[in-house]
Amino acid sequence: MDLATQARIKELAETESRGDLVVVIGHLDVGGAELAAATVTEGDPTWAGPLAGVPLGLPVFHILEPEVRAEVAPDAYEQHLGIMEMVLESDAPLQAVRAVRERAAAAK
Amino acid sequence: MFQGKRVIALGDRDGIQAPAIAECLTTAGAQVAFMNTECFV
């Protein structure tokens, strides 16, 4: 995750009610999804950015997880995500984000 | 789940881009606090 994005997320976590913040990821590759999820929960794993060593513990979801889909208006989901859901080769990116979320919740 | 929440949408240029995430979550009652589409080159 680029440094400017990390800085903005850190600022939001410091200035807004952390309980109101939710992170939603759209990466379709496992590595990218896992890295983004880990950065906003456990801190930057690459130790390169402002979130290095900063475990924000924000709840994180993948936009294609079933529980997220259930909350989105069906026509909007179809318009913006329908094709992407079809090209998703496996649910591994979704599972990767879920695993990070559950690991972070267990650590609290 | 998202009603009244402030969402940080992290998209990917080769995946689902942030504006699409934001549009969808707005219909779920969320407000967008920040969105960014990453680009790995």
Backbone of each chain as nested JSON, in Angstrom:
{
  "chains": [
    {"id": "A", "residues": [
      {"number": 1, "name": "MET", "atoms": {"N": [0.855, -1.194, 0.0], "CA": [0.0, 0.0, 0.0], "C": [0.89, 1.242, 0.0]}},
      {"number": 2, "name": "ASP", "atoms": {"N": [0.544, 2.204, -0.867], "CA": [1.431, 3.357, -0.987], "C": [1.423, 4.201, 0.292]}},
      {"number": 3, "name": "LEU", "atoms": {"N": [2.479, 4.976, 0.436], "CA": [2.702, 5.682, 1.692], "C": [1.65, 6.749, 1.966]}},
      {"number": 4, "name": "ALA", "atoms": {"N": [1.202, 7.445, 0.912], "CA": [0.198, 8.49, 1.089], "C": [-1.128, 7.901, 1.57]}},
      {"number": 5, "name": "THR", "atoms": {"N": [-1.478, 6.733, 1.052], "CA": [-2.714, 6.076, 1.492], "C": [-2.597, 5.658, 2.955]}},
      {"number": 6, "name": "GLN", "atoms": {"N": [-1.463, 5.095, 3.318], "CA": [-1.26, 4.719, 4.72], "C": [-1.373, 5.94, 5.629]}},
      {"number": 7, "name": "ALA", "atoms": {"N": [-0.782, 7.046, 5.214], "CA": [-0.815, 8.26, 6.036], "C": [-2.244, 8.756, 6.219]}},
      {"number": 8, "name": "ARG", "atoms": {"N": [-3.044, 8.703, 5.14], "CA": [-4.428, 9.17, 5.215], "C": [-5.261, 8.268, 6.122]}},
      {"number": 9, "name": "ILE", "atoms": {"N": [-5.051, 6.961, 6.027], "CA": [-5.802, 6.032, 6.878], "C": [-5.413, 6.229, 8.345]}},
      {"number": 10, "name": "LYS", "atoms": {"N": [-4.147, 6.429, 8.588], "CA": [-3.695, 6.66, 9.965], "C": [-4.331, 7.927, 10.525]}},
      {"number": 11, "name": "GLU", "atoms": {"N": [-4.378, 8.954, 9.702], "CA": [-4.984, 10.221, 10.122], "C": [-6.47, 10.036, 10.437]}},
      {"number": 12, "name": "LEU", "atoms": {"N": [-7.179, 9.297, 9.579], "CA": [-8.602, 9.046, 9.819], "C": [-8.803, 8.289, 11.13]}},
      {"number": 13, "name": "ALA", "atoms": {"N": [-7.962, 7.294, 11.371], "CA": [-8.087, 6.494, 12.587], "C": [-7.815, 7.331, 13.842]}},
      {"number": 14, "name": "GLU", "atoms": {"N": [-7.026, 8.364, 13.692], "CA": [-6.684, 9.212, 14.837], "C": [-7.711, 10.322, 15.068]}},
      {"number": 15, "name": "THR", "atoms": {"N": [-8.419, 10.7, 13.991], "CA": [-9.318, 11.855, 14.103], "C": [-10.794, 11.483, 14.125]}},
      {"number": 16, "name": "GLU", "atoms": {"N": [-11.129, 10.284, 13.677], "CA": [-12.526, 9.875, 13.661], "C": [-12.738, 8.769, 14.69]}},
      {"number": 17, "name": "SER", "atoms": {"N": [-14.001, 8.542, 15.024], "CA": [-14.322, 7.448, 15.922], "C": [-13.939, 6.133, 15.249]}},
      {"number": 18, "name": "ARG", "atoms": {"N": [-12.989, 5.434, 15.832], "CA": [-12.461, 4.233, 15.181], "C": [-13.53, 3.161, 15.018]}},
      {"number": 19, "name": "GLY", "atoms": {"N": [-14.499, 3.17, 15.91], "CA": [-15.576, 2.197, 15.821], "C": [-16.494, 2.408, 14.636]}},
      {"number": 20, "name": "ASP", "atoms": {"N": [-16.416, 3.593, 14.031], "CA": [-17.265, 3.882, 12.866], "C": [-16.577, 3.565, 11.549]}},
      {"number": 21, "name": "LEU", "atoms": {"N": [-15.298, 3.27, 11.602], "CA": [-14.547, 3.061, 10.359], "C": [-14.555, 1.587, 9.941]}},
      {"number": 22, "name": "VAL", "atoms": {"N": [-14.748, 1.37, 8.66], "CA": [-14.681, 0.032, 8.082], "C": [-13.887, 0.132, 6.79]}},
      {"number": 23, "name": "VAL", "atoms": {"N": [-12.991, -0.829, 6.573], "CA": [-12.194, -0.852, 5.354], "C": [-12.733, -1.935, 4.428]}},
      {"number": 24, "name": "VAL", "atoms": {"N": [-12.908, -1.59, 3.16], "CA": [-13.381, -2.567, 2.178], "C": [-12.404, -2.592, 0.998]}},
      {"number": 25, "name": "ILE", "atoms": {"N": [-11.984, -3.795, 0.642], "CA": [-10.909, -4.016, -0.322], "C": [-11.446, -4.603, -1.625]}},
      {"number": 26, "name": "GLY", "atoms": {"N": [-10.83, -4.22, -2.732], "CA": [-11.28, -4.721, -4.026], "C": [-10.239, -5.484, -4.808]}},
      {"number": 27, "name": "HIS", "atoms": {"N": [-9.146, -5.854, -4.183], "CA": [-8.084, -6.592, -4.877], "C": [-8.571, -7.999, -5.237]}},
      {"number": 28, "name": "LEU", "atoms": {"N": [-8.229, -8.439, -6.438], "CA": [-8.622, -9.778, -6.86], "C": [-7.47, -10.773, -6.787]}},
      {"number": 29, "name": "ASP", "atoms": {"N": [-6.275, -10.292, -6.431], "CA": [-5.153, -11.201, -6.232], "C": [-4.957, -11.412, -4.73]}},
      {"number": 30, "name": "VAL", "atoms": {"N": [-4.609, -12.637, -4.384], "CA": [-4.521, -13.01, -2.965], "C": [-3.484, -12.164, -2.233]}},
      {"number": 31, "name": "GLY", "atoms": {"N": [-2.322, -11.993, -2.855], "CA": [-1.25, -11.251, -2.198], "C": [-1.615, -9.809, -1.923]}},
      {"number": 32, "name": "GLY", "atoms": {"N": [-2.202, -9.166, -2.908], "CA": [-2.595, -7.767, -2.749], "C": [-3.694, -7.595, -1.726]}},
      {"number": 33, "name": "ALA", "atoms": {"N": [-4.667, -8.506, -1.75], "CA": [-5.772, -8.434, -0.797], "C": [-5.265, -8.645, 0.631]}},
      {"number": 34, "name": "GLU", "atoms": {"N": [-4.397, -9.63, 0.803], "CA": [-3.871, -9.942, 2.129], "C": [-2.997, -8.807, 2.659]}},
      {"number": 35, "name": "LEU", "atoms": {"N": [-2.194, -8.228, 1.776], "CA": [-1.303, -7.14, 2.184], "C": [-2.103, -5.91, 2.616]}},
      {"number": 36, "name": "ALA", "atoms": {"N": [-3.116, -5.557, 1.834], "CA": [-3.936, -4.396, 2.177], "C": [-4.672, -4.63, 3.501]}},
      {"number": 37, "name": "ALA", "atoms": {"N": [-5.24, -5.833, 3.655], "CA": [-5.978, -6.145, 4.883], "C": [-5.06, -6.125, 6.103]}},
      {"number": 38, "name": "ALA", "atoms": {"N": [-3.884, -6.702, 5.951], "CA": [-2.953, -6.749, 7.085], "C": [-2.481, -5.343, 7.464]}},
      {"number": 39, "name": "THR", "atoms": {"N": [-2.301, -4.489, 6.473], "CA": [-1.784, -3.147, 6.749], "C": [-2.743, -2.346, 7.631]}},
      {"number": 40, "name": "VAL", "atoms": {"N": [-4.059, -2.504, 7.414], "CA": [-5.018, -1.713, 8.194], "C": [-5.444, -2.391, 9.497]}},
      {"number": 41, "name": "THR", "atoms": {"N": [-4.933, -3.599, 9.721], "CA": [-5.276, -4.272, 10.976], "C": [-4.05, -4.445, 11.875]}},
      {"number": 42, "name": "GLU", "atoms": {"N": [-3.002, -5.017, 11.281], "CA": [-1.823, -5.376, 12.078], "C": [-0.665, -4.408, 11.899]}},
      {"number": 43, "name": "GLY", "atoms": {"N": [-0.782, -3.531, 10.909], "CA": [0.319, -2.623, 10.594], "C": [0.996, -3.047, 9.301]}},
      {"number": 44, "name": "ASP", "atoms": {"N": [1.741, -2.149, 8.713], "CA": [2.375, -2.399, 7.424], "C": [3.399, -3.535, 7.523]}},
      {"number": 45, "name": "PRO", "atoms": {"N": [3.122, -4.695, 6.898], "CA": [4.053, -5.833, 6.991], "C": [5.393, -5.556, 6.328]}},
      {"number": 46, "name": "THR", "atoms": {"N": [5.434, -4.577, 5.423], "CA": [6.688, -4.274, 4.729], "C": [7.552, -3.306, 5.523]}},
      {"number": 47, "name": "TRP", "atoms": {"N": [6.99, -2.761, 6.584], "CA": [7.712, -1.814, 7.433], "C": [8.261, -0.622, 6.637]}},
      {"number": 48, "name": "ALA", "atoms": {"N": [7.513, -0.201, 5.627], "CA": [7.975, 0.896, 4.78], "C": [7.172, 2.177, 4.979]}},
      {"number": 49, "name": "GLY", "atoms": {"N": [5.959, 2.055, 5.515], "CA": [5.075, 3.213, 5.541], "C": [4.689, 3.67, 6.937]}},
      {"number": 50, "name": "PRO", "atoms": {"N": [3.845, 4.696, 7.001], "CA": [3.421, 5.266, 8.286], "C": [2.703, 4.271, 9.204]}},
      {"number": 51, "name": "LEU", "atoms": {"N": [2.176, 3.192, 8.647], "CA": [1.476, 2.208, 9.487], "C": [2.385, 1.061, 9.956]}},
      {"number": 52, "name": "ALA", "atoms": {"N": [3.667, 1.167, 9.68], "CA": [4.613, 0.17, 10.197], "C": [4.573, 0.17, 11.723]}},
      {"number": 53, "name": "GLY", "atoms": {"N": [4.281, -0.972, 12.297], "CA": [4.229, -1.077, 13.753], "C": [3.02, -0.42, 14.376]}},
      {"number": 54, "name": "VAL", "atoms": {"N": [2.017, -0.09, 13.545], "CA": [0.797, 0.566, 14.04], "C": [-0.404, -0.356, 13.774]}},
      {"number": 55, "name": "PRO", "atoms": {"N": [-0.765, -1.186, 14.73], "CA": [-1.889, -2.105, 14.524], "C": [-3.232, -1.415, 14.767]}},
      {"number": 56, "name": "LEU", "atoms": {"N": [-3.802, -0.844, 13.716], "CA": [-5.047, -0.095, 13.871], "C": [-6.229, -0.989, 14.259]}},
      {"number": 57, "name": "GLY", "atoms": {"N": [-6.195, -2.234, 13.814], "CA": [-7.278, -3.158, 14.163], "C": [-8.612, -2.804, 13.53]}},
      {"number": 58, "name": "LEU", "atoms": {"N": [-8.587, -2.13, 12.382], "CA": [-9.851, -1.754, 11.739], "C": [-10.528, -2.991, 11.149]}},
      {"number": 59, "name": "PRO", "atoms": {"N": [-11.86, -3.055, 11.226], "CA": [-12.556, -4.173, 10.567], "C": [-12.356, -4.074, 9.064]}},
      {"number": 60, "name": "VAL", "atoms": {"N": [-12.066, -5.194, 8.431], "CA": [-11.768, -5.174, 7.006], "C": [-12.528, -6.292, 6.296]}},
      {"number": 61, "name": "PHE", "atoms": {"N": [-13.097, -5.941, 5.146], "CA": [-13.872, -6.898, 4.354], "C": [-13.447, -6.808, 2.897]}},
      {"number": 62, "name": "HIS", "atoms": {"N": [-13.705, -7.876, 2.157], "CA": [-13.573, -7.822, 0.705], "C": [-14.959, -7.501, 0.142]}},
      {"number": 63, "name": "ILE", "atoms": {"N": [-14.982, -6.663, -0.878], "CA": [-16.273, -6.218, -1.424], "C": [-17.104, -7.375, -1.966]}},
      {"number": 64, "name": "LEU", "atoms": {"N": [-16.463, -8.486, -2.33], "CA": [-17.202, -9.615, -2.896], "C": [-17.594, -10.665, -1.857]}},
      {"number": 65, "name": "GLU", "atoms": {"N": [-17.307, -10.434, -0.576], "CA": [-17.736, -11.39, 0.45], "C": [-19.27, -11.419, 0.505]}},
      {"number": 66, "name": "PRO", "atoms": {"N": [-19.846, -12.593, 0.685], "CA": [-21.313, -12.711, 0.674], "C": [-22.009, -11.782, 1.662]}},
      {"number": 67, "name": "GLU", "atoms": {"N": [-21.436, -11.592, 2.862], "CA": [-22.102, -10.745, 3.839], "C": [-22.088, -9.276, 3.434]}},
      {"number": 68, "name": "VAL", "atoms": {"N": [-21.112, -8.892, 2.605], "CA": [-21.093, -7.525, 2.071], "C": [-22.118, -7.412, 0.955]}},
      {"number": 69, "name": "ARG", "atoms": {"N": [-22.113, -8.382, 0.076], "CA": [-23.07, -8.375, -1.034], "C": [-24.504, -8.254, -0.523]}},
      {"number": 70, "name": "ALA", "atoms": {"N": [-24.791, -8.936, 0.586], "CA": [-26.147, -8.928, 1.131], "C": [-26.605, -7.534, 1.539]}},
      {"number": 71, "name": "GLU", "atoms": {"N": [-25.649, -6.643, 1.777], "CA": [-25.988, -5.294, 2.238], "C": [-26.124, -4.3, 1.085]}},
      {"number": 72, "name": "VAL", "atoms": {"N": [-25.612, -4.653, -0.085], "CA": [-25.573, -3.719, -1.22], "C": [-26.851, -3.863, -2.048]}},
      {"number": 73, "name": "ALA", "atoms": {"N": [-27.343, -2.739, -2.55], "CA": [-28.52, -2.777, -3.419], "C": [-28.216, -3.659, -4.628]}},
      {"number": 74, "name": "PRO", "atoms": {"N": [-29.113, -4.603, -4.956], "CA": [-28.832, -5.566, -6.033], "C": [-28.494, -4.91, -7.37]}},
      {"number": 75, "name": "ASP", "atoms": {"N": [-29.179, -3.829, -7.729], "CA": [-28.892, -3.222, -9.027], "C": [-27.507, -2.584, -9.052]}},
      {"number": 76, "name": "ALA", "atoms": {"N": [-27.088, -1.99, -7.939], "CA": [-25.752, -1.397, -7.858], "C": [-24.69, -2.492, -7.893]}},
      {"number": 77, "name": "TYR", "atoms": {"N": [-24.959, -3.58, -7.206], "CA": [-24.003, -4.695, -7.196], "C": [-23.813, -5.23, -8.614]}},
      {"number": 78, "name": "GLU", "atoms": {"N": [-24.914, -5.435, -9.295], "CA": [-24.844, -5.971, -10.648], "C": [-24.116, -5.013, -11.583]}},
      {"number": 79, "name": "GLN", "atoms": {"N": [-24.413, -3.731, -11.443], "CA": [-23.815, -2.73, -12.325], "C": [-22.305, -2.604, -12.123]}},
      {"number": 80, "name": "HIS", "atoms": {"N": [-21.876, -2.574, -10.871], "CA": [-20.47, -2.287, -10.581], "C": [-19.614, -3.534, -10.335]}},
      {"number": 81, "name": "LEU", "atoms": {"N": [-20.226, -4.616, -9.885], "CA": [-19.433, -5.763, -9.452], "C": [-19.768, -7.067, -10.163]}},
      {"number": 82, "name": "GLY", "atoms": {"N": [-20.852, -7.084, -10.894], "CA": [-21.313, -8.326, -11.506], "C": [-20.253, -8.967, -12.39]}},
      {"number": 83, "name": "ILE", "atoms": {"N": [-19.66, -8.174, -13.263], "CA": [-18.648, -8.726, -14.177], "C": [-17.409, -9.168, -13.405]}},
      {"number": 84, "name": "MET", "atoms": {"N": [-17.018, -8.349, -12.417], "CA": [-15.811, -8.692, -11.659], "C": [-16.006, -9.986, -10.877]}},
      {"number": 85, "name": "GLU", "atoms": {"N": [-17.206, -10.203, -10.398], "CA": [-17.475, -11.449, -9.678], "C": [-17.329, -12.647, -10.615]}},
      {"number": 86, "name": "MET", "atoms": {"N": [-17.725, -12.44, -11.88], "CA": [-17.638, -13.538, -12.848], "C": [-16.19, -13.868, -13.206]}},
      {"number": 87, "name": "VAL", "atoms": {"N": [-15.325, -12.849, -13.233], "CA": [-13.934, -13.116, -13.62], "C": [-13.075, -13.582, -12.441]}},
      {"number": 88, "name": "LEU", "atoms": {"N": [-13.636, -13.513, -11.247], "CA": [-12.898, -13.983, -10.073], "C": [-12.662, -15.484, -10.204]}},
      {"number": 89, "name": "GLU", "atoms": {"N": [-11.403, -15.877, -10.239], "CA": [-11.086, -17.278, -10.51], "C": [-11.35, -18.191, -9.319]}},
      {"number": 90, "name": "SER", "atoms": {"N": [-11.164, -17.654, -8.121], "CA": [-11.473, -18.435, -6.922], "C": [-11.787, -17.458, -5.798]}},
      {"number": 91, "name": "ASP", "atoms": {"N": [-12.302, -17.987, -4.704], "CA": [-12.611, -17.085, -3.59], "C": [-11.42, -16.934, -2.639]}},
      {"number": 92, "name": "ALA", "atoms": {"N": [-10.229, -17.286, -3.109], "CA": [-9.037, -17.187, -2.265], "C": [-8.787, -15.75, -1.754]}},
      {"number": 93, "name": "PRO", "atoms": {"N": [-8.963, -14.71, -2.589], "CA": [-8.769, -13.353, -2.053], "C": [-9.752, -13.02, -0.928]}},
      {"number": 94, "name": "LEU", "atoms": {"N": [-10.983, -13.516, -1.072], "CA": [-11.995, -13.275, -0.033], "C": [-11.597, -13.993, 1.257]}},
      {"number": 95, "name": "GLN", "atoms": {"N": [-11.128, -15.217, 1.099], "CA": [-10.718, -15.995, 2.269], "C": [-9.505, -15.365, 2.954]}},
      {"number": 96, "name": "ALA", "atoms": {"N": [-8.627, -14.79, 2.142], "CA": [-7.43, -14.154, 2.71], "C": [-7.819, -12.96, 3.582]}},
      {"number": 97, "name": "VAL", "atoms": {"N": [-8.751, -12.162, 3.097], "CA": [-9.196, -10.994, 3.874], "C": [-9.928, -11.445, 5.136]}},
      {"number": 98, "name": "ARG", "atoms": {"N": [-10.759, -12.473, 4.979], "CA": [-11.491, -12.991, 6.146], "C": [-10.51, -13.504, 7.208]}},
      {"number": 99, "name": "ALA", "atoms": {"N": [-9.475, -14.179, 6.77], "CA": [-8.496, -14.734, 7.714], "C": [-7.788, -13.621, 8.486]}},
      {"number": 100, "name": "VAL", "atoms": {"N": [-7.445, -12.548, 7.782], "CA": [-6.793, -11.42, 8.462], "C": [-7.766, -10.788, 9.463]}},
      {"number": 101, "name": "ARG", "atoms": {"N": [-9.01, -10.614, 9.052], "CA": [-10.018, -10.016, 9.935], "C": [-10.205, -10.855, 11.2]}},
      {"number": 102, "name": "GLU", "atoms": {"N": [-10.314, -12.159, 11.022], "CA": [-10.542, -13.034, 12.169], "C": [-9.31, -13.094, 13.074]}},
      {"number": 103, "name": "ARG", "atoms": {"N": [-8.137, -13.039, 12.454], "CA": [-6.905, -13.026, 13.249], "C": [-6.81, -11.755, 14.083]}},
      {"number": 104, "name": "ALA", "atoms": {"N": [-7.197, -10.637, 13.47], "CA": [-7.146, -9.356, 14.185], "C": [-8.173, -9.316, 15.316]}},
      {"number": 105, "name": "ALA", "atoms": {"N": [-9.351, -9.893, 15.053], "CA": [-10.395, -9.907, 16.088], "C": [-9.958, -10.762, 17.266]}},
      {"number": 106, "name": "ALA", "atoms": {"N": [-9.296, -11.863, 16.972], "CA": [-8.837, -12.766, 18.037], "C": [-7.733, -12.122, 18.868]}},
      {"number": 107, "name": "ALA", "atoms": {"N": [-6.999, -11.208, 18.253], "CA": [-5.878, -10.564, 18.948], "C": [-6.329, -9.455, 19.886]}},
      {"number": 108, "name": "LYS", "atoms": {"N": [-7.599, -9.013, 19.735], "CA": [-8.077, -7.894, 20.569], "C": [-8.317, -8.342, 22.007]}}
    ]},
    {"id": "B", "residues": [
      {"number": 1, "name": "MET", "atoms": {"N": [-24.846, -3.479, 9.032], "CA": [-23.402, -3.731, 8.98], "C": [-22.62, -2.489, 8.519]}},
      {"number": 2, "name": "PHE", "atoms": {"N": [-23.176, -1.774, 7.528], "CA": [-22.511, -0.572, 7.027], "C": [-23.314, 0.7, 7.289]}},
      {"number": 3, "name": "GLN", "atoms": {"N": [-24.505, 0.553, 7.811], "CA": [-25.356, 1.719, 8.049], "C": [-24.666, 2.69, 9.014]}},
      {"number": 4, "name": "GLY", "atoms": {"N": [-24.459, 3.921, 8.545], "CA": [-23.839, 4.94, 9.379], "C": [-22.33, 4.815, 9.529]}},
      {"number": 5, "name": "LYS", "atoms": {"N": [-21.748, 3.815, 8.906], "CA": [-20.295, 3.62, 9.016], "C": [-19.55, 4.532, 8.038]}},
      {"number": 6, "name": "ARG", "atoms": {"N": [-18.327, 4.805, 8.367], "CA": [-17.444, 5.576, 7.492], "C": [-16.505, 4.577, 6.812]}},
      {"number": 7, "name": "VAL", "atoms": {"N": [-16.61, 4.51, 5.528], "CA": [-15.899, 3.466, 4.794], "C": [-14.621, 3.991, 4.15]}},
      {"number": 8, "name": "ILE", "atoms": {"N": [-13.588, 3.177, 4.26], "CA": [-12.34, 3.409, 3.527], "C": [-12.318, 2.372, 2.407]}},
      {"number": 9, "name": "ALA", "atoms": {"N": [-12.456, 2.841, 1.162], "CA": [-12.517, 1.94, 0.008], "C": [-11.144, 1.859, -0.641]}},
      {"number": 10, "name": "LEU", "atoms": {"N": [-10.572, 0.656, -0.615], "CA": [-9.242, 0.45, -1.188], "C": [-9.368, -0.435, -2.423]}},
      {"number": 11, "name": "GLY", "atoms": {"N": [-9.382, 0.2, -3.579], "CA": [-9.512, -0.532, -4.823], "C": [-8.162, -0.882, -5.412]}},
      {"number": 12, "name": "ASP", "atoms": {"N": [-8.227, -1.613, -6.518], "CA": [-7.011, -2.023, -7.215], "C": [-7.253, -1.848, -8.708]}},
      {"number": 13, "name": "ARG", "atoms": {"N": [-6.293, -1.249, -9.386], "CA": [-6.48, -0.995, -10.812], "C": [-6.748, -2.276, -11.585]}},
      {"number": 14, "name": "ASP", "atoms": {"N": [-6.134, -3.36, -11.187], "CA": [-6.325, -4.628, -11.889], "C": [-7.435, -5.472, -11.271]}},
      {"number": 15, "name": "GLY", "atoms": {"N": [-8.133, -4.903, -10.317], "CA": [-9.233, -5.613, -9.683], "C": [-10.472, -4.733, -9.692]}},
      {"number": 16, "name": "ILE", "atoms": {"N": [-11.051, -4.531, -8.549], "CA": [-12.225, -3.665, -8.434], "C": [-11.767, -2.289, -7.959]}},
      {"number": 17, "name": "GLN", "atoms": {"N": [-12.124, -1.272, -8.714], "CA": [-11.626, 0.062, -8.408], "C": [-12.458, 0.724, -7.324]}},
      {"number": 18, "name": "ALA", "atoms": {"N": [-11.826, 1.655, -6.624], "CA": [-12.433, 2.263, -5.439], "C": [-13.789, 2.917, -5.7]}},
      {"number": 19, "name": "PRO", "atoms": {"N": [-13.991, 3.637, -6.81], "CA": [-15.316, 4.25, -7.013], "C": [-16.448, 3.227, -7.072]}},
      {"number": 20, "name": "ALA", "atoms": {"N": [-16.172, 2.041, -7.627], "CA": [-17.2, 0.997, -7.675], "C": [-17.528, 0.507, -6.264]}},
      {"number": 21, "name": "ILE", "atoms": {"N": [-16.489, 0.341, -5.449], "CA": [-16.706, -0.067, -4.05], "C": [-17.539, 0.992, -3.336]}},
      {"number": 22, "name": "ALA", "atoms": {"N": [-17.16, 2.25, -3.535], "CA": [-17.851, 3.346, -2.859], "C": [-19.316, 3.435, -3.277]}},
      {"number": 23, "name": "GLU", "atoms": {"N": [-19.568, 3.31, -4.571], "CA": [-20.951, 3.383, -5.064], "C": [-21.806, 2.296, -4.414]}},
      {"number": 24, "name": "CYS", "atoms": {"N": [-21.266, 1.098, -4.342], "CA": [-22.024, -0.023, -3.783], "C": [-22.281, 0.163, -2.287]}},
      {"number": 25, "name": "LEU", "atoms": {"N": [-21.258, 0.583, -1.557], "CA": [-21.423, 0.692, -0.107], "C": [-22.302, 1.869, 0.286]}},
      {"number": 26, "name": "THR", "atoms": {"N": [-22.376, 2.858, -0.582], "CA": [-23.298, 3.967, -0.327], "C": [-24.74, 3.454, -0.305]}},
      {"number": 27, "name": "THR", "atoms": {"N": [-25.039, 2.49, -1.167], "CA": [-26.401, 1.926, -1.172], "C": [-26.663, 1.098, 0.081]}},
      {"number": 28, "name": "ALA", "atoms": {"N": [-25.599, 0.725, 0.786], "CA": [-25.742, -0.041, 2.034], "C": [-25.809, 0.886, 3.248]}},
      {"number": 29, "name": "GLY", "atoms": {"N": [-25.814, 2.199, 2.997], "CA": [-25.961, 3.146, 4.103], "C": [-24.669, 3.7, 4.646]}},
      {"number": 30, "name": "ALA", "atoms": {"N": [-23.562, 3.426, 3.978], "CA": [-22.265, 3.912, 4.459], "C": [-21.93, 5.274, 3.859]}},
      {"number": 31, "name": "GLN", "atoms": {"N": [-21.064, 5.986, 4.534], "CA": [-20.488, 7.212, 4.003], "C": [-19.038, 6.91, 3.642]}},
      {"number": 32, "name": "VAL", "atoms": {"N": [-18.563, 7.503, 2.578], "CA": [-17.189, 7.251, 2.158], "C": [-16.248, 8.264, 2.828]}},
      {"number": 33, "name": "ALA", "atoms": {"N": [-15.362, 7.761, 3.66], "CA": [-14.392, 8.623, 4.339], "C": [-13.166, 8.862, 3.465]}},
      {"number": 34, "name": "PHE", "atoms": {"N": [-12.82, 7.841, 2.686], "CA": [-11.617, 7.936, 1.848], "C": [-11.657, 6.793, 0.845]}},
      {"number": 35, "name": "MET", "atoms": {"N": [-11.226, 7.084, -0.356], "CA": [-11.093, 5.99, -1.323], "C": [-9.855, 6.204, -2.18]}},
      {"number": 36, "name": "ASN", "atoms": {"N": [-9.262, 5.088, -2.553], "CA": [-8.065, 5.134, -3.376], "C": [-7.953, 3.833, -4.171]}},
      {"number": 37, "name": "THR", "atoms": {"N": [-7.572, 3.997, -5.424], "CA": [-7.336, 2.827, -6.266], "C": [-5.84, 2.665, -6.437]}},
      {"number": 38, "name": "GLU", "atoms": {"N": [-5.327, 1.545, -5.96], "CA": [-3.893, 1.31, -6.03], "C": [-3.484, 0.826, -7.41]}},
      {"number": 39, "name": "CYS", "atoms": {"N": [-2.252, 1.097, -7.728], "CA": [-1.717, 0.736, -9.031], "C": [-0.304, 0.228, -8.839]}},
      {"number": 40, "name": "PHE", "atoms": {"N": [-0.138, -1.077, -8.972], "CA": [1.207, -1.648, -8.847], "C": [1.875, -1.636, -10.21]}},
      {"number": 41, "name": "VAL", "atoms": {"N": [3.008, -1.005, -10.313], "CA": [3.743, -0.987, -11.584], "C": [5.168, -1.452, -11.317]}}
    ]}
  ]
}
